[in-house]
Amino acid sequence: MKLTCATCGQANRVPAARLGDAPKCGVCGAVLVDGTVAELDAAAHDKVTRGDGMPVLVDYWAPWCGPCRMMAPEFAKAAKTLATEARLMKLNTEDHPQISARAGIRGIPALILYRNGRETARLAGARPAADIVAFVRQHARPAP
């Protein structure tokens, strides 16, 4: 499975059976899958959402947004629960307005699920961890 490092942008190949072993980037040593939320910049966002073999849920947020700040701990809980099923990441829309415009973000927080380089679903508004987990599990399944 191909996983892009959110820190350096390097593509890494990781056997699916080893996802639970906290695989690390071959270049910078950052952990690729560990149940934590990674912060993305514009370059990493494009590489991760277009090339990862694992589903990626991106939280588009801003520091001034109250609901975004309230949802952050719930998003982190969901990341722990989904550690070997999906990668959860955040993109600050204030720092990267071009990405949020390209993604068609009209309100925040906005969650977009990517699978195999394509957007598969989106969810608007602050949600508890259970809703985030259910959303990912419902939409991240491979097509029959």
Order of alpha helices (4+ residues) and beta strands (2+ residues): beta-beta-beta-alpha-beta-alpha-beta-alpha-beta-beta-alpha
